């Protein structure tokens, strides 16, 4: 897999939100809990992103044979290893968002 392809996946906004939300939820959560935890995500996008994360080895999916069926997602060691750089990116954004907004305003005024 090319580095660019993997960077595109792990740098996707929904991947970042899901990984951080799973961590905040204790590393394991039901689909509905994730849906509530990730603002603005559709069921379809959540499902698609979780499938990609599962395929890439970042999360595992466990189906419980209940009525109605219960599905839980859990971060793997590989998924947890993504937390530090992801949190670093979020911290950078928190520290620098105002500088970026100011630069945008200056640019737009020209």
VOMIMI-655769 format. One line per field, with one value per atom (N, C-alpha, C): chain; x, y, z. Coordinates in Angstrom, 3 decimals, decimal comma, padded with zeros to 6 digits. Example, Ala and Ser with C-alpha at 12.3 -4.5 7.8 and 13.67 -1.06 7.14 Angstrom:
<nodes>
chaine [A  A  A  A  A  A]
X [013,190  012,300  013,200  012,850  013,670  012,900]
Y [-005,690  -004,500  -003,300  -002,250  -001,060  000,030]
Z [007,800  007,800  007,800  007,080  007,140  007,870]
</nodes>
This chain:
<nodes>
chaine [A  A  A  A  A  A  A  A  A  A  A  A  A  A  A  A  A  A  A  A  A  A  A  A  A  A  A  A  A  A  A  A  A  A  A  A  A  A  A  A  A  A  A  A  A  A  A  A  A  A  A  A  A  A  A  A  A  A  A  A  A  A  A  A  A  A  A  A  A  A  A  A  A  A  A  A  A  A  A  A  A  A  A  A  A  A  A  A  A  A  A  A  A  A  A  A  A  A  A  A  A  A  A  A  A  A  A  A  A  A  A  A  A  A  A  A  A  A  A  A  A  A  A  A  A  A  A  A  A  A  A  A  A  A  A  A  A  A  A  A  A  A  A  A  A  A  A  A  A  A  A  A  A  A  A  A  A  A  A  A  A  A  A  A  A  A  A  A  A  A  A  A  A  A  A  A  A  A  A  A  A  A  A  A  A  A  A  A  A  A  A  A  A  A  A  A  A  A  A  A  A  A  A  A  A  A  A  A  A  A  A  A  A  A  A  A  A  A  A  A  A  A  A  A  A  A  A  A  A  A  A  A  A  A  A  A  A  A  A  A  A  A  A  A  A  A  A  A  A  A  A  A  A  A  A  A  A  A  A  A  A  A  A  A  A  A  A  A  A  A  A  A  A  A  A  A  A  A  A  A  A  A  A  A  A  A  A  A  A  A  A  A  A  A  A  A  A  A  A  A  A  A  A  A  A  A  A  A  A  A  A  A  A  A  A  A  A  A  A  A  A  A  A  A  A  A  A  A  A  A]
X [000,850  000,000  000,895  000,568  001,355  001,144  002,180  002,105  000,992  000,877  -000,146  -001,550  -001,799  -003,126  -003,460  -002,482  -002,740  -002,880  -002,071  -002,213  -003,583  -004,079  -005,410  -006,463  -006,312  -007,288  -007,231  -006,034  -005,949  -006,104  -005,914  -006,078  -007,478  -008,356  -009,746  -010,438  -011,257  -011,887  -012,730  -013,442  -014,294  -013,454  -012,349  -011,469  -010,951  -010,505  -009,985  -011,061  -012,259  -013,342  -013,713  -013,762  -014,144  -013,081  -011,823  -010,738  -010,751  -010,860  -010,886  -012,135  -013,276  -014,518  -014,456  -013,913  -013,766  -012,894  -011,830  -010,960  -011,730  -012,476  -013,252  -014,316  -014,790  -015,811  -015,190  -013,896  -013,241  -012,629  -012,538  -011,906  -012,850  -014,089  -015,083  -016,452  -017,229  -018,536  -019,478  -020,751  -021,777  -021,886  -022,451  -022,629  -023,391  -024,489  -025,327  -024,580  -023,704  -022,914  -021,957  -021,341  -020,436  -021,191  -022,368  -023,172  -023,492  -023,789  -024,067  -022,792  -021,679  -020,416  -019,737  -020,062  -019,403  -020,396  -020,251  -021,217  -021,222  -022,433  -022,591  -022,370  -022,018  -021,768  -023,084  -023,248  -024,437  -024,202  -025,286  -025,160  -024,335  -024,580  -023,872  -022,364  -021,992  -020,571  -019,915  -020,627  -020,094  -019,856  -020,836  -020,708  -019,542  -019,449  -018,389  -017,010  -016,871  -015,580  -015,197  -016,163  -015,880  -015,445  -016,068  -015,657  -014,221  -013,880  -012,511  -011,535  -011,880  -011,014  -010,856  -011,938  -011,862  -010,971  -011,150  -010,346  -008,869  -008,567  -007,180  -006,586  -007,385  -006,861  -006,859  -007,599  -007,625  -008,700  -009,795  -010,867  -011,300  -011,897  -012,546  -014,037  -014,802  -016,267  -016,754  -017,591  -018,145  -019,671  -020,263  -021,719  -022,228  -023,180  -023,781  -025,140  -025,370  -026,636  -027,805  -028,265  -029,393  -030,485  -031,637  -032,728  -033,051  -032,833  -032,177  -030,670  -030,007  -028,569  -027,792  -026,790  -025,925  -024,551  -023,986  -022,662  -021,791  -020,602  -019,661  -018,353  -017,749  -016,466  -015,436  -014,255  -013,187  -011,892  -011,145  -009,867  -008,862  -008,080  -006,989  -005,740  -004,678  -003,410  -002,969  -003,150  -002,785  -003,617  -004,912  -005,787  -005,395  -005,067  -004,647  -003,335  -002,481  -001,211  -001,426  -002,606  -002,943  -003,398  -003,719  -004,241  -003,246  -002,003  -001,027  -000,836  -000,557  -000,419  -001,730  -002,850  -004,137  -004,398  -004,142  -004,336  -003,370  -002,169  -001,200  -001,725  -002,363  -002,948  -004,078  -004,929  -006,028  -005,476  -004,442  -003,831  -003,264  -002,610  -002,062  -003,176  -004,287  -005,418  -005,955  -006,102  -006,595  -005,673  -004,363  -003,393  -003,310  -003,583  -003,286  -004,479  -005,676  -006,830  -007,029  -006,782  -006,985  -005,964  -004,731  -003,727  -004,127  -004,674  -005,117  -006,284  -007,226  -008,374  -007,905  -006,941  -006,405  -005,731  -004,960  -004,289  -005,316  -006,388  -007,448  -008,094  -008,350  -008,967  -008,057  -006,761  -005,821  -005,793  -005,778  -005,756  -007,027  -008,174  -009,461  -009,622  -008,978  -009,078  -008,293  -007,347  -006,529  -007,300]
Y [-001,176  000,000  001,238  002,151  003,377  004,210  004,924  005,788  006,814  007,355  008,372  007,826  006,601  005,995  005,856  005,383  005,218  006,573  007,550  008,886  009,475  009,233  009,715  009,085  007,798  007,120  007,618  007,630  007,991  009,487  010,283  011,722  012,199  011,281  011,616  012,125  013,162  013,756  012,762  011,877  010,930  009,901  009,473  008,538  009,168  010,409  011,105  011,213  011,645  011,774  010,426  009,382  008,059  007,521  007,623  007,139  007,883  009,204  009,973  009,670  009,500  009,188  007,813  006,838  005,499  005,557  006,332  006,468  007,088  008,162  008,809  007,884  006,957  006,008  004,765  004,806  003,694  002,662  002,969  002,051  001,038  001,006  000,056  000,722  000,597  001,259  000,595  000,782  000,343  001,361  000,902  001,769  003,029  002,860  004,010  004,992  004,493  005,388  006,217  005,573  006,292  007,325  006,945  007,861  009,142  008,976  010,140  010,927  010,242  010,877  011,658  011,321  011,966  012,938  014,226  015,194  015,280  015,228  015,434  014,226  013,084  011,910  011,189  010,752  009,979  008,509  007,755  006,319  005,645  006,061  005,467  005,737  006,972  007,323  006,639  006,568  005,880  004,407  003,775  002,369  002,144  002,983  002,865  003,055  004,070  004,345  003,236  002,715  001,607  000,358  000,094  -001,049  -000,881  000,330  000,596  000,420  000,947  000,802  -000,663  -001,428  -002,858  -003,566  -003,265  -003,883  -003,576  -002,347  -001,922  -002,352  -003,049  -003,576  -002,598  -001,503  -000,490  -000,761  -001,403  -001,768  -003,203  -003,801  -005,096  -004,881  -005,739  -005,666  -006,962  -006,838  -008,035  -007,961  -009,002  -009,095  -010,016  -009,523  -010,317  -010,806  -012,125  -012,680  -012,435  -011,204  -010,806  -010,268  -010,022  -009,398  -008,084  -006,954  -006,806  -007,052  -007,353  -007,642  -006,437  -006,739  -005,687  -005,841  -004,719  -004,715  -003,746  -004,187  -003,317  -003,261  -002,098  -001,873  -001,577  -002,153  -001,951  -001,636  -000,696  -000,357  -001,470  -001,752  -002,712  -001,968  -002,705  -002,065  -001,108  -001,527  -000,672  000,611  000,492  001,661  002,580  001,986  002,802  003,533  002,919  003,578  004,826  004,959  006,136  007,303  007,034  008,072  009,202  008,868  009,905  010,902  010,436  011,422  012,155  011,470  012,114  013,199  012,887  013,877  015,033  014,747  015,804  016,769  016,219  017,062  017,923  017,325  018,072  019,173  018,867  019,873  021,029  020,703  021,739  022,652  022,051  022,840  023,761  023,225  024,043  025,232  025,004  026,067  027,103  026,698  027,556  027,998  027,600  027,911  029,413  030,177  031,625  032,248  031,789  032,296  031,985  030,820  030,445  031,336  031,557  032,438  033,848  034,342  035,682  035,748  034,740  034,702  034,652  033,893  033,822  035,185  035,868  037,206  038,179  038,155  039,042  038,719  037,468  037,036  037,500  037,287  037,637  039,141  039,934  041,389  041,942  041,174  041,656  041,656]
Z [000,000  000,000  000,000  -000,816  -000,889  000,369  000,758  001,931  001,760  000,568  000,304  000,563  000,149  000,339  001,821  002,604  004,032  004,729  004,333  004,904  004,610  003,414  003,053  003,955  004,258  005,119  006,553  007,139  008,555  008,775  007,732  007,845  007,522  007,155  006,846  008,111  007,959  009,150  009,929  009,234  009,953  010,698  010,108  010,803  012,083  011,993  013,167  014,247  013,874  014,860  015,471  014,659  015,171  016,119  015,747  016,608  017,941  017,895  019,142  019,968  019,304  020,023  020,658  019,934  020,510  021,759  021,703  022,869  024,033  023,767  024,828  025,413  024,596  025,056  025,692  025,970  026,651  025,720  024,441  023,494  022,870  023,362  022,849  022,901  021,821  021,820  020,819  021,073  020,135  019,010  017,900  016,737  017,124  017,860  018,225  019,126  019,989  020,843  019,992  019,009  018,112  017,292  016,845  016,044  016,836  018,111  018,961  019,273  019,338  019,744  018,624  017,367  016,228  015,584  015,866  015,363  013,837  013,272  011,836  010,952  011,524  010,687  010,401  009,164  008,807  009,152  009,250  009,504  008,416  007,190  006,053  006,133  006,448  006,534  007,725  008,845  010,018  009,696  009,085  008,718  007,753  006,746  005,751  006,374  007,223  007,847  008,813  009,572  010,482  009,708  008,570  007,743  007,260  006,848  006,400  007,558  008,725  009,893  010,294  010,154  010,451  009,436  008,169  007,104  007,289  007,732  007,914  009,257  010,076  011,333  012,489  012,353  013,414  014,472  014,054  014,979  014,702  015,713  015,528  015,725  015,101  015,167  015,782  016,803  017,436  017,393  016,843  016,731  017,829  018,606  019,668  019,187  019,226  018,711  019,666  019,685  020,525  019,626  020,209  019,468  020,159  019,502  018,203  018,331  017,212  017,273  017,802  018,595  019,150  018,510  018,071  017,456  018,233  018,579  019,269  018,487  018,528  017,863  018,933  018,752  019,720  018,992  019,543  018,934  019,179  018,155  018,277  018,762  019,000  019,368  018,267  017,019  015,893  015,909  016,158  016,244  017,388  018,532  019,685  019,388  018,558  018,236  017,386  016,778  015,985  016,860  018,122  019,015  019,250  019,506  019,834  018,696  017,476  016,406  016,100  016,231  015,978  017,019  018,273  019,331  019,144  018,660  018,374  017,329  016,294  015,251  015,817  016,626  017,243  018,152  018,911  019,788  018,965  017,837  016,969  016,461  016,035  015,539  016,641  017,837  018,951  019,219  019,135  019,415  018,295  017,060  015,923  015,093  015,472  014,619  014,455  015,514  015,407  014,448  014,467  013,534  012,088  011,868  010,524  010,104  010,999  010,678  010,366  011,147  010,896  009,530  009,197  007,891  006,759  006,951  005,941  005,750  006,858  006,779  006,026  006,346  005,655  004,171  003,829  002,430  001,710  002,352  001,757  001,564  002,402  002,300  001,108  000,613  -000,528  -001,803]
</nodes>
